[in-house]
Amino acid sequence: MLESQEKLDLNMHDSNRSKLKIKELPLVLNLRDLINFLEISHSLLENYFTFKSSLLIYKTFFIAKKSGGHREIFIPVPKLKSIQSKILVEILEKINISKFAHGFIKKRSIVSNAQEHLESQVIYKIDLVDFFPSIKFDKVHEVFKKIGYSEYISYLFGLLCTHLRGYNEMSQEKSSLNLNKLRFLPQGAITSPIISNLVCSKLDKDLNKIARIYGFRYTRYADDIAFSSQYRKDITNKFRKKIHSIIKKHGFSINRKKECLSYNRNFQRVTGINVQNSELSLPRKWIKNLRSALHHLENDYNQIDEECIEIMKNIEGRCAYALMVNKKKYNHYYQDFISIKNNISKRSE
């Protein structure tokens, strides 16, 4: 099957060797190169494209959403995970990501995302529905083509980085329409986060362009989109319609229940962090819960047992997050935690 498909590719565009060399990417020019690069057998590679059940290569489980419902997570079998890790490290991580994206990127985070919106007078937030499942095979295929790989090699990389929705034995008779209906970017695969950002690079460019025209700042953290201005401005229906149109054009849908417009008189938050002032801060309720946890640890534990250790790990994690948001403002909570932890250790002796 793979050889016959490769022959069909001969009349298509070849890999862009110079582009791959400049980026110091693996020169995967044909099927043999791909097999050598992935360090797997021909039969095993073909098996990934001919499984009669997608359950054989991904384990599926569900995580409850805070807003209700559940999120489907797909974990690849160890060998496929190893293949995806190689694609991630040797190819995908060498590609530049849009400066407007802050999710799943080294040295960027929900904190760097929020920092872009400090001192906002108005914030307009949008949440995308089913972010990863909305990214279909053709978009993933296109990512590898833009990197410099041929139509055929990009096709195979696309298959390795997407998941099959239900039963569908892959063959050359299957149309691209069926591929796009059935293959999607699986949340849980190690390659999916960075591919999602590469897929959204044009979306980011288009949304930032319209944001600048209307005098707004723009960022995206995975499926969370935010526009803001340091000046009091109205979010006009015309602006919103343009935003909605761009998002739809790129194959995504908006969660209307989470679409939010807020002004300075309210607490301005982006990715859960307050941004209305000149420095980042955490919501009062979050801080109140941290104080309560510290009080509980100090007064209800006299020795370090398994339960106490778990509580301390949880609180230490919360303190680390607070320090990441604003070290100067929240360092005293971490110092309180260290003091309480030391006192419990002394009482345990």
N, C-alpha and C positions, 0 to 999 in steps of 0.2 A: 504493500500500500504506500509506504513512504517513498519508495523508489519511483513509482509511477507518478506520484504527485510532484516529485522533484523534476521529472522530465517536463511536466507542464510548466514548470517555472523557468525553463531555459529562455523563453521568449520574453520574460518579464525583466524588470530592472535588476541588474546585478547589485551585490553589496557595494557600498561606497568605501573602497579600501582606504583611500586617503583620509576620509572622515573618521574611520575607525582607528587608524594609526595616530592621527592627531590627538584623539581622546584616549589613546593607549588602551583600546578595547580589544578583546579577543577577535582574531580574524576567523570568524566562523562563516565560511563561504559556501559550504555544501553539507550534505548529510554526514559524510565521514568526519568533517571538522567538528560538527555538533556532537557526535558520539564521543570523539576524543576529548572535546572540551568538558563534557559532562561526566566523562569517565564511567560510562555505562555501556552495556551491550546493546546491539541493534534490536534484539528481541524485547528487551525490557523497555526500551524507548517506545517501541510500537505498542506494547501492552498498555501504556498510559493513554493511548488514543483509541483503543479498541475494547476497553472494559465494558461489559454489558451492564454493569451497575456502578454508579458513581460512589456508592457506599464503600467500594473496595479501596478507593484511594483517599478518601476523606472521612474522618469521624465527625459527626455532627452533634452539637449540643446547643442548648438554649440558655440565654441569660436574660433575666427579667429587666425591663426598662423602668426607670423611675416614673416615667410618664404613663406607664401601663403597657401591656403587650410584652413581647419578647424580641430579643435579637438573636439571630441564627449565626453560630460560629462554626467554622469548618477547619479542622486540623488535619493536615496532610499526613499520609503514612511516612515513616522515617526516611525512606529512600527519596521520596518526592520532595520532602522538606530539605534534604541535603542538596538536591538538584536546584531547588529554588534559592537556597542560601548561596550557591555558587553564582547563579544569575544575578542575585542581589549585590554581592560583594564585588564581583569582577566586571559587572556591566552597569547596573542601575545606579549604584552609589557614586559612580563617576560622572553622572549627568547632573548639570545644574538644575536646581529647582527654583521656581518662581519666588521672588522676594516677598510676595504677598501671602505666601503659604507659610504657616507656622506649625502645623501638625506633623509629627513623625519625622522631624528633621533635626539633626545634631545642632546643638547650640540655639535651637528655637524651641518654644514651648508655649503653654497657655499664658505664661508670664510675658514673654516677648510679644505675643499677640495682643495682650491687654495694653502693654506699654505704648503701642501705636495709637491708642485712643485716649490718652491722658487729657484731662481738662476739657472733656467733651461737653458741649452745650446740648447736643442732640445725638442720639444713637438709634440707628435702624438696624435690627437684627433679623436674620433669616436662617431657618434650619432646613436642610435638604432631606427629603424623605428617602429612606433605603439607599443611602449613599453608595456603599460598595456594590450591592446587587444591581444598581442602575448603570454601572460601568460594564458595558457588554464587550464581547470578543473583539469587535471591529476597532474599538478605541484602544484596546491593549495591543492588538496587532499593529496599529498605526504608531504606537509609541516606539516599538522596535524598528519600524521602517524609518522613522525620523532620526533615530540614533545612527542609522547607516546600514542596517542589515537588509538583505534581499527580501522580496515578497515571500518566498518560500520559507526561509529561515525565520523571518518574523512571524509567519503563520505557525511554525512549530513552537517558537518561544511563547507565542500567545496561547497555544493549547496547554503548555506546561504551567502557565501562570493563571489560568482560568479554571473554573469548575463547571461540571455538567449538571444542569438542572433536570434530574430524572433520567430515565433510561434513553439512551441514544447511541447506538454503536457508530463511532466515527468512521466515515468512508469518504472517498472523493466524490461520491454522488450527492453528498449532503450539501445543500446550498448555503451561501453566506447568510441568507435570511434566517435559516434554521440555526446556524451557529450563533447569531446575535440574539435569537430568542432563548436559546438553551444554555449558552456559555456566558458566565459573568465572573466578576472579580470577587473571590471568596474572602470574607473577613475572617482572619485567622491564619491565612497563608503569609509567610514572612515577606513575600514580594509585594503584597497588595497595598500597604500604606504608601510606599514610594511610587508605585505605578499610579495610584489614585492622584497623587500630586502632579505627576508628569502628564496624565490625561487632562487634568484641570488647568494646565498652564495657559491654554488659550482662553478658558473661562475667566481665569484671574486677570488676564490682559484686557479682555473685553469689559469686565466689570469695573476694573480700575479706571479704564478710559472714560466710561460714562460717569463714574464717581468724580473724577477730576473736572469734567465739564460742569458738573453741578456743584462743585466746591466741597466735596466730601473725601474723607480718607477711607481706604478699603483694606480689609484683611480677610483671610479665610483660615480657620482651624478645622481641618477635615470637612465636616458637613456644616459647621457653624460659620456663617458669613456675617460680617459687621461693616457698617458704614457709619462714619461719625464726622462731626464738625466742631471746631472750637468756637464757632460763632452760632448764634441762634438762627437756625434756618428751618424753613418748612420742608417736609418731605412731600413733594407734590405728587399728585396722581400720575402725572406724566413721567416723572422720575421712576416711580414704582413700576409702572407698566413697562418701561424700558428694561428695568432690572429683571422683571418676571419673564419678559420676552427672551432676554439673553440666556437666562437659566434654562428655559424650556428648549431653546435652540441647541444647547449643549447636552440635552438628553436627561436633565434632572427635573425633579418636581419639588415644589415648596410645601412644607408643612404649615398650612395656614394657621393652625392652632398655636404655633410657636413664633409666628411673625410678630415682631415687637417694635414699637416706636416709643422712645422715652426722652424726656427733656431734663434739664439740670435740676429742676425742683424735685425730681425723683432720684433714687439711688441709681447711678449709671453703672451697669455691669457688662463686662465682656468676658466670656468664658469663665463666669463665676467670680470675677474679681472687680472690685469697685474702681472706677476710673474717673470719677467726676472731679477729683482734685488734682494737684500737681504731683502726687505720688500714689502708688498703688496701695490698696488696703483690702482686707477681707471683710465679708459681711458680718454684721454684729452678731447674728445668730450663730455663725460659725465660730467666732471668738468665744461667745458665751458657752458653747458646747465644749470647747477646749479647756476653758477655765473649770467647768464642771468636772471634766475627766481628770484634771490635775488634782482637784479637791478630793475626788473619790479615791484616787491613788494614794494621796497623802494620809487620808483618815481611815481607810478601810483595809489597808494591807500592812501587816507587821513582819511578814517574811516573804522571801522570794520563792514562790512555788510556780508551777506551770501556768496557772491562771494569771498570776501577777506578771510573769514574763510576757505573756500575750498582750496584756493591757499596756505594759510599758512599750512594747514594739509598736502598738497602735498609736500611742501618744507621741512617741519619738518620730514616727512617720508624719504625723500632723504638724509637729513642731518644725520638721525639715521643710515641709511645704510652706509654712508660714514664713520661714527664713528666706525661702526662694522668692516669695512674693515681695517681702520688704524686711530685710535683715535688721535694719536699724530700729524699726518700729516694733518688731516682734521678738527680738533676741531675748528679752527678759522672760518670755514663756519657756524658752529652751533652757535658760539658766535655772528657772524654777524646777523644771523637770529633772535636771541633773542633780539638784540639791535634794529633791524628794527621793530620787532613786538611791542616792548615797545614804540617806537616813534609813531607808528600808533595809539596805545592805547591812548597816551597823546593827539594826534591831534583830537581824537574822543570825548574827554571830553568837 
